[in-house]
Every structure is written in C-alpha cells, then in structure tokens.
C-alpha cells in the first residue's frame, strides 16, 4: 500500500522487482559457466563478454515473463503453477534441449518460436562449442529481445496502481 501511494511510475516498480532476481540469476549463471569450464572441461570458444550479455538478455526475458505471470495470477501458488506450465516444461521440451527442433512436427516447431529458452540454448551452444558467430548469435538475440519486449509491455499494461 505504501509503495502505491508514492509518485513512482509503474515501470519503475516493475524494474525494482526485477533487479534482485537479475543479480541472483546472473550470479548463478557465472557459477554454472565456471563449473562447466573448470570441472567438466567444457570448451568456451566464444567471448565471455558475449556470454554475459546473452545471458543478461535471457534473464531479462525470463523475468519479464515472470512479471507477466504474476499480473495474471491471484496467488503465489497459482503463479508457481502457471510458471511451471508456461516456462519450465516448455524450456525442457520445446527448446531443443531434449528433442531436436528440426525433428518435431511443423506445428510444434512453430510453437517453439515463443519459447525464450530456444533462443538462449542455441546462443549458448554457439558460444561454447563454435565461437563468436555473430550471424547466428544476432538471430537468437533478436528473438530474445522481441519476446522480452512483448512480455514486459504486456506486464506493464496489466499492472495496476491499486489494490484488488
């Protein structure tokens, strides 16, 4: 209630909600990437800076999707269930992580274009295994940027300055 009484804009409130989770997510990404390279001898043929930028972009998309889900759900439990159904499961099944996207039926391949993890996974694979192939990375980053913009704008539009 106190936050809603201040002259802060809705966009600023949403960004304030994102910052701590962004920092935690990026920290986890750094730890995971270092573990992959040091403990598992995974080659990192691309730029560390590009990996950080690409991961930051994916993190923003995932957080914007979370904000959108939180505007649609009435309780934390329901938000968690929606998040599992709309992001966690599709990230595994439709991102190309388990099943190759090219071997999926055309209708399912079309659905994969709205799964942010599809773009992130392809970009990270490129950075780790191939290197800085800007043509491939640019397409993946554009997909993430577009989805992130749509999710954030939808979340901003659905956020109200009143208590329900």
N, C-alpha and C positions, 0 to 999 in steps of 0.2 A: 504494500500500500504506500509506504513512504517513497519508494522509487517512482511510482506512478505519479506522485504529487510534485515531483521535481520537473524543471523545464528541459529535461533530457529528451532528445528525439528517440524514436523507436529504433532507428538504425544503430544509434549509439548503445542502446540497451542490448540489442542483439549482438553487437561486436563485443561488448563487455562479457556476455555469456560465453562467447567463443574463445576468448584469449587463454584462460587457464587450460582448457581441454586441448587447444592447439599446442601449447607449450609441452604438455604431458605427452601428446601424441608424437610430436617431433622428437622428444627425448627418447621415447620408446623406439622410434624408427632408427635413431642413431645407434642405440644399444644393439638392436637387432642386426643392423648392417655391419657393425664392427664384429659382432659374433659370427656372422656369415663369412666374413673375410678371414678373421683370425682363427676361429675354431674349426671351421669347415672348409677352409682353403677355397672359398668361392671367389672366382676372379671378378674384380671390379675394373672393367676395361674402360668405362666411361668416366666422366668428370664427377668428383664428389660434390662440387657446387651444383651441377645439374641434377644430381640425385636429391640434394636438399631442396632445390627449387621445385622439382617434380613432386616430391613427397609433400611439400608445403601446399602445393596446389591441390593434391588429392585430399589432404587433411581438411582444407577449407571446404571442398565439395562434400565430404562426409559430414562435417559439422553443419553445413547449411542444410543437408538432408535431415539431420537430427533436429535442427530447429524447426523445419517444416513439419516433421512428425510430431514434435511437441505442441505445435499450434493446433494439430488435428485431434490430439488425444486429451481426454478429460482427466486421466490419472497417470501416474508414473508406471503402474503395472501395464496399462493398455499401451502406453508409449513404448515400453520394452517389447511387448508382443508385436506391435506394428514394425518396430525396428528389426526384429529378427526376421519377420516375413518379407519385408521390403528391401533389406540391405544385407544382412548376414548370409542368409541362404542363397540369394542370387549372386552374391560375391563369390561363393564357392562353386555354384553350379553353372552360372552363366558368364563367368569372367574369362574362361579359358584355363583356369587353374586345374580343374579336374578333367574336363572334357574339352577337346579341341573345338573351337567355334566353327571352323570350316566343315566339320563332320556333323554339325547339328542341322536339323531341317531348316529351310529358308525362313519360315515364320519365327522360329526360335532365334535364329541369327539376327533377325530384325529387332527382337526384344532386347538382345544383348547391348544394343546401342544406347539404352537408357540405364545401363548398369555402370556406375563410375569405376568399379574395380576392373572392368575390362580394359579401360584405357590405362589405368595405373599399372596393372600387371604387365601389359605389353611394353610400357615405357621402362619399367624396372628390369624386365628381361633384356631389353635392348641395352640399357646402361651397364648391366652386369656382364652380359655374355658377348655383346657385339662391340659396344663403344658408343661414341657420340655421333650417331647417325641422325642428323638434325631433321631430315625429311620424315623419318619415322616418328621421332620424338615430337615434332611440331604437330603432327596429326593427332597424336594421343593427348597432347597438352590442350589443343583446341577443343577436343571432345570434353575434357575435364572442365575447361573454362566455361564452355557453353552450359553444361549441366549445373555447375556451381552457380552461375548467374541466374539460371532459371529457378533453382531451389531457393536461393537467397531472396530473390524478388517475390516468390510465392510466400515464403515465410514472413517477409516484411509486410506484405499485403494482408496476411491472415492475422498478424499480431495486432491486438487492440490495446488501447490505453485505458482500459477499465477492467475491473474485476468481475468475473462471472459468478 
